[in-house]
């Protein structure tokens, strides 16, 4: 079991768009194992590859005990009016803010055998799909906060013991 350390706010890998996985090899298989091991810890709904220092399009999820992964995920659709939803992030520990998220989301990608994967759902799954694909595009949830909440959040980051 390899639980990888989580990269924190300020690490450049978190602000860089991730590259598509061109070839599924032993390195990608090891990445998936590490993503799955890392997301299994209690309180974790998702881990994107950049959060463990890898700039590739992959993430794992752990929603209501359903654990899995997707390679080269693309957020293909969201539905419903965006609503304020409480959200945190392993890369910004200890912070929790209201962010606008759609109540339904659909992601398409592939698995380790190159077969299509579709993840679709409401509530926490929809939120996680949007959150993790944001990571792969070089965005943190703090980027989605309105100006006032963002100022507050960035002050909390500066005052945190981990920054």
DSSP file (Angstrom, degrees, kcal/mol; ACC not computed):
  #  RESIDUE AA STRUCTURE BP1 BP2  ACC     N-H-->O    O-->H-N    N-H-->O    O-->H-N    TCO  KAPPA ALPHA  PHI   PSI    X-CA   Y-CA   Z-CA
    1    1 A X              0   0    0      0, 0.0     2,-0.6     0, 0.0    33,-0.1   0.000 360.0 360.0 360.0 126.9    0.0    0.0    0.0
    2    2 A X        -     0   0    0     31,-0.2     2,-0.7     2,-0.0    36,-0.3  -0.888 360.0-174.8-123.0 100.6    1.4    3.4   -1.0
    3    3 A X        -     0   0    0     -2,-0.6     2,-0.2    34,-0.2    32,-0.1  -0.851  21.2-148.0 -91.2 115.7   -0.4    6.4    0.4
    4    4 A X        -     0   0    0     -2,-0.7    49,-0.1    30,-0.4     2,-0.1  -0.575  18.6-104.3 -86.9 146.1    1.3    9.4   -1.3
    5    5 A X        -     0   0    0     -2,-0.2     2,-0.4    47,-0.1    -1,-0.1  -0.386  37.1-116.8 -66.1 146.9    1.7   12.7    0.4
    6    6 A X        -     0   0    0     84,-0.1    46,-0.2    46,-0.1     2,-0.2  -0.722  21.9-126.5 -89.0 130.1   -0.7   15.4   -0.7
    7    7 A X        -     0   0    0     44,-3.5     2,-0.2    -2,-0.4     3,-0.1  -0.531  30.7-136.9 -73.3 141.7    0.7   18.5   -2.4
    8    8 A X    >   -     0   0    0     -2,-0.2     3,-2.3     1,-0.2     6,-0.2  -0.624  30.1 -70.5-105.7 159.6   -0.4   21.7   -0.8
    9    9 A X  T 3  S+     0   0    0     82,-2.9    -1,-0.2     1,-0.3     3,-0.1  -0.111 119.9  40.0 -41.6 133.7   -1.6   25.1   -2.0
   10   10 A X  T 3  S+     0   0    0      1,-0.4     2,-0.4    -3,-0.1    -1,-0.3   0.093  80.7 122.5 104.6 -21.4    1.4   27.0   -3.5
   11   11 A X    X   -     0   0    0     -3,-2.3     3,-1.8     1,-0.1     4,-0.4  -0.625  63.4-137.2 -74.0 125.9    2.9   23.9   -5.2
   12   12 A X  G >  S+     0   0    0     -2,-0.4     3,-1.4     1,-0.3     4,-0.4   0.771  97.7  69.2 -58.1 -27.8    3.1   24.7   -8.9
   13   13 A X  G >  S+     0   0    0      1,-0.3     3,-0.7     2,-0.2    -1,-0.3   0.800  93.8  59.0 -61.6 -26.7    1.9   21.3  -10.0
   14   14 A X  G <  S+     0   0    0     -3,-1.8    -1,-0.3     1,-0.2    -2,-0.2   0.693 107.5  44.9 -75.5 -18.4   -1.6   22.2   -8.6
   15   15 A X  G <  S+     0   0    0     -3,-1.4     2,-0.4    -4,-0.4    -1,-0.2   0.320  96.1  91.1-106.6   6.5   -1.9   25.2  -11.0
   16   16 A X  S <  S-     0   0    0     -3,-0.7   122,-0.4    -4,-0.4   123,-0.1  -0.872  81.5-114.3-106.1 132.4   -0.6   23.5  -14.1
   17   17 A X        -     0   0    0     -2,-0.4   120,-0.2   120,-0.3     2,-0.2  -0.391  38.2-117.7 -60.8 140.0   -3.0   21.7  -16.6
   18   18 A X        -     0   0    0    118,-3.2    38,-0.3    38,-0.1     2,-0.2  -0.513  22.0-118.1 -83.1 147.5   -2.4   18.0  -16.6
   19   19 A X  B     -a   56   0A   0     36,-2.7    38,-2.3    -2,-0.2    53,-0.2  -0.550  31.1-105.5 -82.0 146.9   -1.2   16.1  -19.7
   20   20 A X        -     0   0    0     -2,-0.2     2,-0.7    36,-0.2    -1,-0.1  -0.391  35.3-109.4 -65.7 148.4   -3.4   13.4  -21.3
   21   21 A X        +     0   0    0     36,-0.3     3,-0.1     1,-0.2    -1,-0.1  -0.750  37.5 179.8 -81.7 115.1   -2.2    9.8  -20.7
   22   22 A X        +     0   0    0     -2,-0.7     2,-0.4     1,-0.3    -1,-0.2   0.804  65.8  24.0 -87.1 -33.1   -0.9    8.7  -24.1
   23   23 A X        -     0   0    0      2,-0.0     2,-0.9     0, 0.0    -1,-0.3  -0.998  69.7-135.4-140.6 131.9    0.1    5.2  -23.2
   24   24 A X        +     0   0    0     -2,-0.4     2,-0.2    -3,-0.1    -3,-0.0  -0.785  48.1 146.3 -89.3 110.4   -1.0    2.8  -20.5
   25   25 A X     >  -     0   0    0     -2,-0.9     4,-2.4     0, 0.0     3,-0.2  -0.602  66.2 -74.6-130.8-171.2    2.2    1.4  -19.1
   26   26 A X  H  > S+     0   0    0      1,-0.2     4,-2.4     2,-0.2     5,-0.2   0.843 128.1  56.5 -61.6 -32.9    3.6    0.2  -15.7
   27   27 A X  H  > S+     0   0    0      2,-0.2     4,-2.1     1,-0.2    -1,-0.2   0.906 108.9  45.3 -64.5 -41.7    4.0    3.8  -14.6
   28   28 A X  H  > S+     0   0    0      2,-0.2     4,-2.4    -3,-0.2    -2,-0.2   0.891 111.8  52.6 -69.2 -39.4    0.4    4.6  -15.2
   29   29 A X  H  X S+     0   0    0     -4,-2.4     4,-2.1     1,-0.2    -2,-0.2   0.914 110.6  47.9 -61.6 -41.7   -0.6    1.3  -13.5
   30   30 A X  H  X S+     0   0    0     -4,-2.4     4,-2.5     2,-0.2    -2,-0.2   0.890 109.2  54.1 -65.7 -39.3    1.5    2.3  -10.4
   31   31 A X  H  X S+     0   0    0     -4,-2.1     4,-2.8     2,-0.2    -2,-0.2   0.930 108.3  49.1 -59.7 -45.9   -0.1    5.8  -10.5
   32   32 A X  H  X S+     0   0    0     -4,-2.4     4,-2.6     2,-0.2     5,-0.2   0.919 110.2  50.7 -62.1 -43.8   -3.6    4.3  -10.3
   33   33 A X  H  X S+     0   0    0     -4,-2.1     4,-2.7     1,-0.2    -1,-0.2   0.931 112.7  46.9 -58.3 -44.9   -2.6    2.0   -7.4
   34   34 A X  H  X S+     0   0    0     -4,-2.5     4,-2.5     2,-0.2   -30,-0.4   0.900 111.3  50.8 -65.3 -40.7   -1.2    5.0   -5.6
   35   35 A X  H  X S+     0   0    0     -4,-2.8     4,-2.0     2,-0.2    -1,-0.2   0.916 113.0  46.1 -62.1 -42.6   -4.3    7.1   -6.3
   36   36 A X  H  X S+     0   0    0     -4,-2.6     4,-1.1     2,-0.2    -2,-0.2   0.922 114.0  47.4 -66.9 -44.0   -6.6    4.3   -5.0
   37   37 A X  H  < S+     0   0    0     -4,-2.7     4,-0.4    -5,-0.2     3,-0.2   0.896 113.9  48.7 -61.8 -39.5   -4.4    3.7   -1.9
   38   38 A X  H >< S+     0   0    0     -4,-2.5     3,-0.7   -36,-0.3    -1,-0.2   0.846 110.7  48.7 -72.6 -35.0   -4.4    7.4   -1.2
   39   39 A X  H 3< S+     0   0    0     -4,-2.0     5,-0.3     1,-0.2    -1,-0.2   0.672  95.0  75.5 -79.8 -15.8   -8.1    8.0   -1.6
   40   40 A X  T 3<  +     0   0    0     -4,-1.1    -1,-0.2    -3,-0.2    -2,-0.2   0.700  69.7 105.7 -70.8 -18.1   -9.0    5.1    0.7
   41   41 A X  S X  S-     0   0    0     -3,-0.7     3,-1.3    -4,-0.4    -3,-0.0  -0.307  88.1 -87.4 -62.5 146.7   -8.1    7.0    3.8
   42   42 A X  T 3  S+     0   0    0      1,-0.2    -1,-0.1     3,-0.0     3,-0.1  -0.196 110.6  24.6 -56.3 142.5  -11.2    8.2    5.8
   43   43 A X  T 3  S+     0   0    0      1,-0.2     2,-0.5    -3,-0.1    -1,-0.2   0.524  90.2 121.9  84.4   6.4  -12.6   11.5    4.9
   44   44 A X    <   +     0   0    0     -3,-1.3    -1,-0.2    -5,-0.3     3,-0.1  -0.905  30.1 172.3-109.4 124.9  -11.4   11.5    1.3
   45   45 A X  S    S-     0   0    0     -2,-0.5    17,-2.3     1,-0.3     2,-0.3   0.669  70.3  -5.7 -98.7 -22.2  -13.8   11.8   -1.6
   46   46 A X  E     -B   61   0B   0     15,-0.3     2,-0.4    -8,-0.1    -1,-0.3  -0.970  49.0-159.6-168.7 153.0  -11.3   12.2   -4.4
   47   47 A X  E     -B   60   0B   0     13,-1.9    13,-2.7    -2,-0.3     2,-0.3  -0.969  14.7-154.1-140.5 123.3   -7.6   12.5   -5.2
   48   48 A X  E >>  -B   59   0B   0     -2,-0.4     3,-1.6    11,-0.2     4,-0.5  -0.711  29.5-113.2 -95.0 149.3   -6.3   13.9   -8.5
   49   49 A X  G >4>S+     0   0    0      9,-2.8     5,-2.4    -2,-0.3     3,-1.8   0.854 115.0  58.5 -51.3 -41.9   -2.9   13.0   -9.8
   50   50 A X  G >45S+     0   0    0      6,-0.3     3,-1.8     1,-0.3    -1,-0.3   0.831  95.4  65.4 -60.0 -27.6   -1.5   16.5   -9.4
   51   51 A X  G <45S+     0   0    0     -3,-1.6   -44,-3.5     1,-0.3    -1,-0.3   0.713 106.3  42.1 -67.6 -18.1   -2.3   16.3   -5.7
   52   52 A X  G <<5S-     0   0    0     -3,-1.8    -1,-0.3    -4,-0.5    -2,-0.2   0.123 130.8 -95.0-111.3  19.3    0.3   13.6   -5.4
   53   53 A X  T < 5S+     0   0    0     -3,-1.8     2,-0.5     1,-0.2    -3,-0.2   0.608  86.5 122.7  88.1  14.0    2.7   15.4   -7.7
   54   54 A X      < -     0   0    0     -5,-2.4     2,-1.2    -6,-0.2    -2,-0.2  -0.943  51.1-151.2-115.8 120.6    1.9   13.8  -11.1
   55   55 A X        +     0   0    0     -2,-0.5   -36,-2.7    -5,-0.1     2,-0.3  -0.263  57.9 113.3 -86.5  49.5    0.8   16.1  -13.9
   56   56 A X  B    S-a   19   0A   0     -2,-1.2     2,-1.4   -38,-0.3    -6,-0.3  -0.879  77.4-103.2-119.5 153.5   -1.3   13.5  -15.7
   57   57 A X  S    S+     0   0    0    -38,-2.3    15,-3.3    -2,-0.3     2,-0.3  -0.594  76.5 109.9 -79.4  92.0   -5.1   13.4  -16.3
   58   58 A X  E     + C   0  71B   0     -2,-1.4    -9,-2.8    13,-0.2     2,-0.3  -0.966  35.3 175.1-158.4 145.4   -6.2   10.8  -13.7
   59   59 A X  E     -BC  48  70B   0     11,-1.8    11,-2.0    -2,-0.3     2,-0.3  -0.991  17.3-143.9-149.5 159.2   -8.1   10.8  -10.5
   60   60 A X  E     -BC  47  69B   0    -13,-2.7   -13,-1.9    -2,-0.3     2,-0.3  -0.807  16.8-159.2-114.4 161.0   -9.5    8.4   -7.9
   61   61 A X  E     -BC  46  68B   0      7,-2.4     7,-1.9    -2,-0.3   -15,-0.3  -0.969  17.0-168.7-141.1 156.8  -12.8    8.7   -6.0
   62   62 A X  E     + C   0  67B   0    -17,-2.3     2,-0.6    -2,-0.3     5,-0.2  -0.731  22.0 165.3-146.3  87.8  -14.3    7.3   -2.8
   63   63 A X  E >  S- C   0  66B   0      3,-2.2     3,-2.2    -2,-0.2   -18,-0.1  -0.931  73.8 -25.6-115.8 114.2  -18.0    8.1   -2.6
   64   64 A X  T 3  S-     0   0    0     -2,-0.6    -1,-0.2     1,-0.3     3,-0.1   0.867 127.2 -48.8  53.3  40.5  -20.1    6.3   -0.1
   65   65 A X  T 3  S+     0   0    0      1,-0.2     2,-0.8    -3,-0.1    -1,-0.3   0.374 109.6 124.3  83.0  -5.1  -17.7    3.4   -0.1
   66   66 A X  E <   -C   63   0B   0     -3,-2.2    -3,-2.2     2,-0.0     2,-0.4  -0.811  42.0-173.2 -89.5 109.9  -17.6    3.2   -3.9
   67   67 A X  E     +C   62   0B   0     -2,-0.8     2,-0.3    -5,-0.2    -5,-0.2  -0.881  20.1 123.2-110.7 134.1  -13.9    3.5   -4.8
   68   68 A X  E     -C   61   0B   0     -7,-1.9    -7,-2.4    -2,-0.4     2,-0.3  -0.911  38.2-129.9-165.5-168.6  -12.6    3.8   -8.3
   69   69 A X  E     -C   60   0B   0     -2,-0.3     2,-0.3    -9,-0.3    -9,-0.2  -0.940   5.8-154.3-151.0 166.7  -10.5    5.8  -10.8
   70   70 A X  E     -C   59   0B   0    -11,-2.0   -11,-1.8    -2,-0.3     3,-0.4  -0.972  10.2-145.6-149.6 139.4  -10.7    7.2  -14.3
   71   71 A X  E    S+CD  58 110B   0     39,-2.8    39,-2.3    -2,-0.3   -13,-0.2  -0.810  81.3   4.2-103.4 146.0   -8.0    8.1  -16.8
   72   72 A X  E    S-     0   0B   0    -15,-3.3    -1,-0.2    -2,-0.3   -14,-0.1   0.873  86.6-169.7  49.5  45.5   -8.2   11.1  -19.2
   73   73 A X  E     -     0   0B   0     -3,-0.4     2,-0.4   -16,-0.1    36,-0.2  -0.377  10.9-167.8 -69.2 143.1  -11.5   12.2  -17.6
   74   74 A X  E     - D   0 108B   0     34,-2.1    34,-2.2    -2,-0.1     2,-1.2  -0.999  24.5-130.6-128.9 129.0  -13.4   14.9  -19.3
   75   75 A X  E     + D   0 107B   0     -2,-0.4    32,-0.2    32,-0.2     3,-0.1  -0.692  34.4 174.3 -76.7 101.5  -16.3   16.7  -17.7
   76   76 A X  E     +     0   0B   0     30,-1.6     2,-0.3    -2,-1.2    -1,-0.2   0.734  55.9   3.7 -89.7 -23.7  -18.8   16.3  -20.6
   77   77 A X  E     - D   0 106B   0     29,-1.4    29,-2.4    -3,-0.1     2,-0.3  -0.983  48.2-168.7-160.6 150.6  -21.9   17.7  -19.0
   78   78 A X  E     - D   0 105B   0     -2,-0.3     2,-0.3    27,-0.2    27,-0.2  -0.966  17.5-163.3-131.6 150.5  -23.4   19.3  -15.9
   79   79 A X  E     + D   0 104B   0     25,-2.2    25,-1.4    -2,-0.3    24,-0.4  -0.944  42.1  34.6-136.4 156.5  -27.0   19.8  -15.2
   80   80 A X  S    S-     0   0    0     -2,-0.3     2,-0.3    22,-0.2    24,-0.1   0.084  93.1 -56.5  86.9 159.6  -29.2   21.9  -12.9
   81   81 A X        -     0   0    0     21,-0.1    22,-0.3     1,-0.1    20,-0.1  -0.538  64.3-105.4 -71.2 133.1  -28.7   25.4  -11.6
   82   82 A X        -     0   0    0     -2,-0.3     2,-0.3    20,-0.2    20,-0.3  -0.297  43.7-169.5 -57.9 143.9  -25.4   25.8   -9.8
   83   83 A X  E     -F  101   0C   0     18,-2.7    18,-2.2    16,-0.1     2,-0.3  -0.965  30.6 -94.2-136.5 153.1  -25.9   26.0   -6.0
   84   84 A X  E     +F  100   0C   0     -2,-0.3     2,-0.4    16,-0.2    16,-0.2  -0.499  47.8 180.0 -67.8 128.8  -23.7   26.9   -3.1
   85   85 A X  E     -F   99   0C   0     14,-2.4    14,-2.3    -2,-0.3     2,-0.2  -0.998  32.1-113.4-134.9 132.0  -22.2   23.7   -1.7
   86   86 A X  E     +F   98   0C   0     -2,-0.4     2,-0.3    12,-0.2    12,-0.2  -0.448  47.2 173.6 -64.3 133.0  -19.8   23.4    1.2
   87   87 A X  E     +F   97   0C   0     10,-2.4    10,-2.6    -2,-0.2     2,-0.2  -0.997  19.0 177.4-147.4 146.7  -16.4   22.2    0.0
   88   88 A X        -     0   0    0     -2,-0.3     2,-0.3     8,-0.2     8,-0.1  -0.755  15.8-143.2-132.6-177.1  -12.9   21.5    1.2
   89   89 A X    >   -     0   0    0      3,-0.5     3,-1.6     6,-0.5     6,-0.3  -0.977  19.6-134.6-154.8 136.9   -9.8   20.2   -0.4
   90   90 A X  G >  S+     0   0    0     -2,-0.3     3,-0.5     1,-0.3   -84,-0.1   0.789 110.3  57.0 -60.9 -27.0   -6.9   18.0    0.8
   91   91 A X  G 3  S+     0   0    0      1,-0.3   -82,-2.9   -83,-0.1    -1,-0.3   0.508 111.7  42.0 -83.6  -4.6   -4.5   20.5   -0.9
   92   92 A X  G X  S-     0   0    0     -3,-1.6     3,-1.4   -84,-0.2    -3,-0.5  -0.556  92.8-161.1-134.5  66.7   -5.9   23.3    1.3
   93   93 A X  T <   +     0   0    0     -3,-0.5    69,-0.1     1,-0.2    -3,-0.1  -0.154  64.9  15.7 -63.6 142.5   -6.3   21.5    4.6
   94   94 A X  T 3  S+     0   0    0      1,-0.3     2,-0.3    -5,-0.1    -1,-0.2   0.305  96.5 112.1  86.3  -8.8   -8.5   22.9    7.3
   95   95 A X    <   +     0   0    0     -3,-1.4    -6,-0.5    -6,-0.3     2,-0.3  -0.749  38.2 179.1-100.3 147.6  -10.5   25.3    5.1
   96   96 A X        +     0   0    0     -2,-0.3     2,-0.3    -8,-0.1    -8,-0.2  -0.946  11.4 164.2-146.9 121.2  -14.2   24.8    4.2
   97   97 A X  E     -F   87   0C   0    -10,-2.6   -10,-2.4    -2,-0.3     2,-0.5  -0.939  40.8-103.4-139.1 158.8  -16.1   27.3    2.0
   98   98 A X  E     +F   86   0C   0     -2,-0.3     2,-0.3   -12,-0.2   -12,-0.2  -0.716  43.5 177.1 -82.2 126.9  -19.3   27.5    0.0
   99   99 A X  E     -F   85   0C   0    -14,-2.3   -14,-2.4    -2,-0.5     2,-0.5  -0.957  34.5-105.9-131.7 149.6  -18.6   27.2   -3.8
  100  100 A X  E     +F   84   0C   0     44,-0.5     2,-0.3    -2,-0.3   -16,-0.2  -0.632  47.8 164.2 -78.2 124.6  -21.0   27.1   -6.7
  101  101 A X  E     -F   83   0C   0    -18,-2.2   -18,-2.7    -2,-0.5     2,-0.2  -0.989  38.9-114.1-138.4 147.9  -21.4   23.6   -8.1
  102  102 A X        -     0   0    0     -2,-0.3   -22,-0.2   -20,-0.3   -20,-0.2  -0.558  24.5-130.4 -75.6 146.0  -24.0   22.0  -10.4
  103  103 A X  S    S+     0   0    0    -24,-0.4    20,-1.2   -22,-0.3     2,-0.4   0.619  90.6  40.7 -75.7 -11.4  -26.1   19.3   -8.8
  104  104 A X  E     +DE  79 122B   0    -25,-1.4   -25,-2.2    18,-0.2     2,-0.3  -1.000  66.7 173.1-138.4 138.6  -25.5   16.7  -11.6
  105  105 A X  E     -DE  78 121B   0     16,-2.2    16,-2.2    -2,-0.4     2,-0.4  -0.987  15.7-158.0-144.8 153.6  -22.3   15.9  -13.5
  106  106 A X  E     -DE  77 120B   0    -29,-2.4   -30,-1.6    -2,-0.3   -29,-1.4  -0.998   9.0-173.4-135.0 129.2  -21.0   13.4  -16.0
  107  107 A X  E     -DE  75 119B   0     12,-3.2    12,-2.7    -2,-0.4     2,-0.4  -0.960   4.1-164.7-120.4 138.8  -17.4   12.5  -16.7
  108  108 A X  E     +DE  74 118B   0    -34,-2.2   -34,-2.1    -2,-0.4     2,-0.2  -0.972  29.3 121.0-122.6 141.7  -16.1   10.2  -19.5
  109  109 A X  E     - E   0 117B   0      8,-2.4     8,-2.5    -2,-0.4     2,-0.3  -0.765  49.8 -86.5-163.3-150.7  -12.7    8.7  -19.7
  110  110 A X  E     -DE  71 116B   0    -39,-2.3   -39,-2.8     6,-0.3     6,-0.2  -0.889  23.1-130.4-135.7 166.1  -11.0    5.3  -19.9
  111  111 A X    >   -     0   0    0      4,-1.8     3,-2.0    -2,-0.3   -41,-0.1  -0.413  48.7 -80.5-104.1-172.7   -9.8    2.5  -17.6
  112  112 A X  T 3  S+     0   0    0      1,-0.3   -83,-0.1    -2,-0.2   -88,-0.0   0.662 130.9  53.4 -66.7 -15.7   -6.4    0.7  -17.5
  113  113 A X  T 3  S-     0   0    0      2,-0.1    -1,-0.3     3,-0.0     3,-0.1   0.353 119.3-109.2 -97.1   5.0   -7.5   -1.5  -20.4
  114  114 A X  S <  S+     0   0    0     -3,-2.0     2,-0.2     1,-0.3    -2,-0.1   0.545  72.3 142.6  80.3   6.9   -8.5    1.5  -22.5
  115  115 A X        -     0   0    0      1,-0.1    -4,-1.8    -5,-0.0    -1,-0.3  -0.531  59.4 -94.9 -80.6 147.8  -12.2    0.7  -22.2
  116  116 A X  E     -E  110   0B   0     -6,-0.2     2,-0.4    -2,-0.2    -6,-0.3  -0.306  38.1-163.4 -62.0 143.0  -14.6    3.7  -21.8
  117  117 A X  E     -E  109   0B   0     -8,-2.5    -8,-2.4   -46,-0.1     2,-0.5  -0.996   4.7-169.3-126.8 133.2  -15.6    4.7  -18.3
  118  118 A X  E     -E  108   0B   0     -2,-0.4     2,-0.5   -10,-0.2   -10,-0.2  -0.993   2.5-174.9-123.8 125.6  -18.6    6.9  -17.5
  119  119 A X  E     +E  107   0B   0    -12,-2.7   -12,-3.2    -2,-0.5     2,-0.4  -0.986  16.3 162.0-117.3 127.0  -19.1    8.4  -14.1
  120  120 A X  E     +E  106   0B   0     -2,-0.5     2,-0.3   -14,-0.2   -14,-0.2  -0.998   9.5 115.7-147.2 138.1  -22.4   10.2  -13.6
  121  121 A X  E     -E  105   0B   0    -16,-2.2   -16,-2.2    -2,-0.4     2,-0.2  -0.997  44.3-100.0 179.1-178.3  -24.3   11.3  -10.6
  122  122 A X  E >> S+E  104   0B   0     -2,-0.3     3,-1.2   -18,-0.2     4,-0.6  -0.585  75.0   6.6-113.1 173.2  -25.8   13.8   -8.2
  123  123 A X  H 3> S+     0   0    0    -20,-1.2     4,-2.5     1,-0.3     5,-0.2  -0.226 128.3   4.5  60.2-130.7  -24.8   15.3   -4.9
  124  124 A X  H 3> S+     0   0    0      1,-0.2     4,-2.7     2,-0.2    -1,-0.3   0.860 133.5  52.5 -60.8 -38.0  -21.4   14.4   -3.5
  125  125 A X  H <> S+     0   0    0     -3,-1.2     4,-2.6     2,-0.2    -1,-0.2   0.938 110.2  48.0 -63.4 -45.4  -20.5   12.4   -6.7
  126  126 A X  H  X S+     0   0    0     -4,-0.6     4,-2.0   -23,-0.3    -2,-0.2   0.916 113.1  48.9 -59.9 -42.7  -21.4   15.4   -8.9
  127  127 A X  H  X S+     0   0    0     -4,-2.5     4,-2.7     1,-0.2    -2,-0.2   0.923 111.7  48.4 -63.0 -44.9  -19.4   17.7   -6.7
  128  128 A X  H  X S+     0   0    0     -4,-2.7     4,-3.1     2,-0.2     5,-0.3   0.898 109.0  53.2 -64.4 -40.9  -16.3   15.4   -6.6
  129  129 A X  H  X S+     0   0    0     -4,-2.6     4,-1.9     1,-0.2    -1,-0.2   0.920 113.7  42.9 -61.4 -42.7  -16.4   15.0  -10.4
  130  130 A X  H  X S+     0   0    0     -4,-2.0     4,-1.8    -5,-0.2    -2,-0.2   0.916 116.0  48.8 -67.8 -43.1  -16.4   18.8  -10.9
  131  131 A X  H  X S+     0   0    0     -4,-2.7     4,-1.8     2,-0.2    -2,-0.2   0.928 113.7  44.8 -62.9 -48.1  -13.7   19.2   -8.1
  132  132 A X  H  X S+     0   0    0     -4,-3.1     4,-1.7     1,-0.2    -1,-0.2   0.885 112.3  50.2 -70.4 -38.3  -11.3   16.6   -9.4
  133  133 A X  H  X S+     0   0    0     -4,-1.9     4,-1.1    -5,-0.3    -1,-0.2   0.862 106.5  57.6 -68.5 -31.7  -11.6   17.6  -13.1
  134  134 A X  H ><>S+     0   0    0     -4,-1.8     5,-2.6     1,-0.2     3,-0.9   0.941 103.8  53.1 -57.4 -46.0  -10.9   21.2  -11.9
  135  135 A X  H ><5S+     0   0    0     -4,-1.8     3,-1.7     1,-0.3    -2,-0.2   0.908 106.4  52.3 -54.3 -42.9   -7.6   19.9  -10.4
  136  136 A X  H 3<5S+     0   0    0     -4,-1.7  -118,-3.2     1,-0.3    -1,-0.3   0.724 107.9  51.8 -70.0 -19.9   -6.7   18.3  -13.8
  137  137 A X  T <<5S-     0   0    0     -4,-1.1  -120,-0.3    -3,-0.9    -1,-0.3   0.337 125.8-101.1 -94.8   5.2   -7.2   21.7  -15.5
  138  138 A X  T < 5S+     0   0    0     -3,-1.7     2,-0.4  -122,-0.4    -3,-0.2   0.738  81.7 125.4  85.2  24.4   -5.0   23.5  -12.9
  139  139 A X      < -     0   0    0     -5,-2.6    -1,-0.3    -6,-0.1     2,-0.3  -0.926  44.4-155.5-120.2 142.4   -7.7   24.9  -10.8
  140  140 A X    >   -     0   0    0     -2,-0.4     3,-1.6     1,-0.1     4,-0.4  -0.734  36.2-109.3-102.8 160.3   -8.4   24.7   -7.0
  141  141 A X  G >  S+     0   0    0     -2,-0.3     3,-1.5     1,-0.3     4,-0.3   0.793 116.6  69.4 -62.0 -25.1  -11.8   25.2   -5.6
  142  142 A X  G >  S+     0   0    0      1,-0.3     3,-1.3     2,-0.2    -1,-0.3   0.821  89.1  63.9 -60.3 -30.1  -10.6   28.5   -4.2
  143  143 A X  G <  S+     0   0    0     -3,-1.6    -1,-0.3     1,-0.2    -2,-0.2   0.725  99.6  53.8 -65.2 -20.9  -10.5   29.8   -7.8
  144  144 A X  G <  S+     0   0    0     -3,-1.5   -44,-0.5    -4,-0.4    -1,-0.2   0.464  85.3 106.9 -94.4  -2.7  -14.3   29.3   -7.9
  145  145 A X  S <  S-     0   0    0     -3,-1.3   -46,-0.1    -4,-0.3    -3,-0.0  -0.432  78.1-106.5 -75.1 150.3  -15.1   31.4   -4.8
  146  146 A X     >  -     0   0    0     -2,-0.1     4,-2.8     1,-0.1     5,-0.2  -0.282  43.9 -94.2 -67.9 167.1  -16.6   34.8   -5.2
  147  147 A X  H  > S+     0   0    0      1,-0.2     4,-2.3     2,-0.2     5,-0.2   0.865 123.3  46.6 -55.8 -44.6  -14.3   37.8   -4.5
  148  148 A X  H  > S+     0   0    0      2,-0.2     4,-2.1     1,-0.2    -1,-0.2   0.936 115.1  45.1 -66.5 -46.0  -15.2   38.2   -0.8
  149  149 A X  H  > S+     0   0    0      1,-0.2     4,-2.9     2,-0.2    -2,-0.2   0.880 112.0  54.0 -64.7 -36.9  -15.0   34.5    0.0
  150  150 A X  H  X S+     0   0    0     -4,-2.8     4,-2.9     2,-0.2     5,-0.2   0.921 107.4  49.6 -64.5 -43.9  -11.7   34.2   -1.9
  151  151 A X  H  X S+     0   0    0     -4,-2.3     4,-2.0    -5,-0.2    -1,-0.2   0.933 113.4  47.2 -59.0 -45.0  -10.1   37.1    0.1
  152  152 A X  H  X S+     0   0    0     -4,-2.1     4,-2.3     1,-0.2    -2,-0.2   0.935 113.2  48.4 -61.1 -47.0  -11.2   35.4    3.3
  153  153 A X  H  X S+     0   0    0     -4,-2.9     4,-2.3     1,-0.2    -2,-0.2   0.912 110.7  49.7 -62.5 -43.7   -9.9   32.0    2.2
  154  154 A X  H  X S+     0   0    0     -4,-2.9     4,-2.4     1,-0.2    -1,-0.2   0.861 109.8  51.6 -66.6 -34.2   -6.6   33.3    1.1
  155  155 A X  H  X S+     0   0    0     -4,-2.0     4,-2.0    -5,-0.2    -1,-0.2   0.919 109.5  50.4 -64.3 -42.5   -6.2   35.1    4.4
  156  156 A X  H  X S+     0   0    0     -4,-2.3     4,-0.7     2,-0.2    -2,-0.2   0.888 109.6  51.2 -63.0 -37.9   -7.0   31.8    6.2
  157  157 A X  H >< S+     0   0    0     -4,-2.3     3,-1.3     1,-0.2     6,-0.3   0.957 110.1  48.8 -61.5 -50.0   -4.3   30.1    4.0
  158  158 A X  H 3< S+     0   0    0     -4,-2.4    -2,-0.2     1,-0.3    -1,-0.2   0.846 114.3  46.4 -59.3 -34.3   -1.7   32.7    5.0
  159  159 A X  H 3< S+     0   0    0     -4,-2.0    -1,-0.3    -5,-0.1    -2,-0.2   0.520  91.3 108.5 -86.8  -6.1   -2.6   32.3    8.6
  160  160 A X  S << S-     0   0    0     -3,-1.3     3,-0.3    -4,-0.7   -66,-0.0  -0.279  74.0-127.8 -72.0 158.0   -2.5   28.5    8.6
  161  161 A X  S    S+     0   0    0      1,-0.2    -1,-0.1     2,-0.1    -4,-0.1   0.601 105.6  54.2 -80.2 -10.9    0.2   26.5   10.2
  162  162 A X              0   0    0      1,-0.2    -1,-0.2   -69,-0.1  -154,-0.1   0.602 360.0 360.0 -97.7 -12.8    0.9   24.5    7.1
  163  163 A X              0   0    0     -3,-0.3    -1,-0.2    -6,-0.3    -2,-0.1   0.483 360.0 360.0 -83.8 360.0    1.5   27.4    4.6
